[in-house]
């Protein structure tokens, strides 16, 4: 029996967000056909990552390689640059190289999963908020790039997999290889309580960071309350930046009679949360997919999100997409005043369970990975030996 092919998947630091949950499902897909090594600088707590992704991957099935050499650098940007620079050497012994989130220059053929629309400098300049924090991020990117020497490595012929059609459209000018769209797996797919049993509240789910525009969600619900809709707002998610989280907490304290904030919830507690409320709300205008939005919809919540970004691919009914705070207030108010419409949108939302079911994701990734490895081997074998050296 011939040995199984080997795959390496790189992710520099594993947090506890949607990108990491998506990366865990990439690993699950690759394990069906490859021996998998995870290459990282740290944070790969398999028990915690299994919990956020709804998986049960065994540590015996995954080889872990930590970039200790990169971690020896004294500054995060320098360590990240060293990590990126090490990929060419580390990836040389594998049949398949995979970037879990964004694009890394491996110096050899690779697959890259595009989970954010800000994966390169040009896109970041277009979509990220500027200001002191943005300028600091720009400087750190340039520093990491200088250390990694990524610009000297070609991406031509690599495969790029976007998590939405919107992400693919924004990314296409920067992808010199084929570009596919595979929506991520959304594992919490059980419907929640019946509509009648749910609380008439609004849930905001996800990381507390500036691009999520949590303050806009507060403004929308405040506008609804001013129209006589006594809604309670629940903001649930981990900090994405201490200063921003503090700002949101100040807003919460000033409205403590109708805003509740909770930290990250996972597993059964998250499932209970998703089945508890009638309405979900997002204000992120650069959402590359919107896993939290898909989770809320799949649980039967009626979710509202901006017209811009990829969330419209989840929320197909235009009545659930808004262009401004005032527009959002009017759209939510119209649904709150129309019980038959509530039931119609609730029933429609449950369709997300099938559209984003994990088996679809796993089979799509398996097919692309096997096809890519086969085409890469065929391409390499067609090059004369003296040119391969």
Secondary structure, DSSP 8 states (H G I E B T S, - for coil): ----EEEEEE-SB--SSHHHHHHHHHHHHHTTTEEEEEEESB---HHHHHHHHT----GGGEEEEE-HHHHTSSSHHHHHHHHHHHHHHHGGG-SEEEESSS----SS--EEEE--S-SSHHHHHHHS--SHHHHHHHHHHHHHHHHHTGGGS--TT-EEEESSHHHHHHHGGG-SS-EEE-----------S-GGGSEEEEEEES-B-GGG-HHHHHHHHHHHHHTT----EEEE--BS-HHHHHHHHHHHHTTTTTEEEE----HHHHHHHHTTEEEEE---SS-SS-HHHHHHHHTT-EEEEESSSSGGGT--SGGGEESSHHHHHHHHHHHHT-HHHHHHHHHHHTTHHHHT-HHHHHHHHHHHHHHHHHHHHHHHHTS-HHHH-
